[in-house]
């Protein structure tokens, strides 16, 4: 069962993906961006809900940049 937290993350990612597609279409005339055009690509298919929650509890990467 997806929690409210996970649904919000998925909605945020969908919105960011749409904004990225719109940007590359407007600026570069491309349908989408190749992953080879970025320094880092994160495959969210392998990030579990537990790992996402760990950043929310101060144990994840977000706590290091605050």
Secondary structure, 3 states (H helix, E strand, C coil): CCCHHHHHHHHHHHHHHHHHHHHHHHHHCCCCCCHHHCCCCCCHHHCCHHHHHHHHCCCCCHHHHC
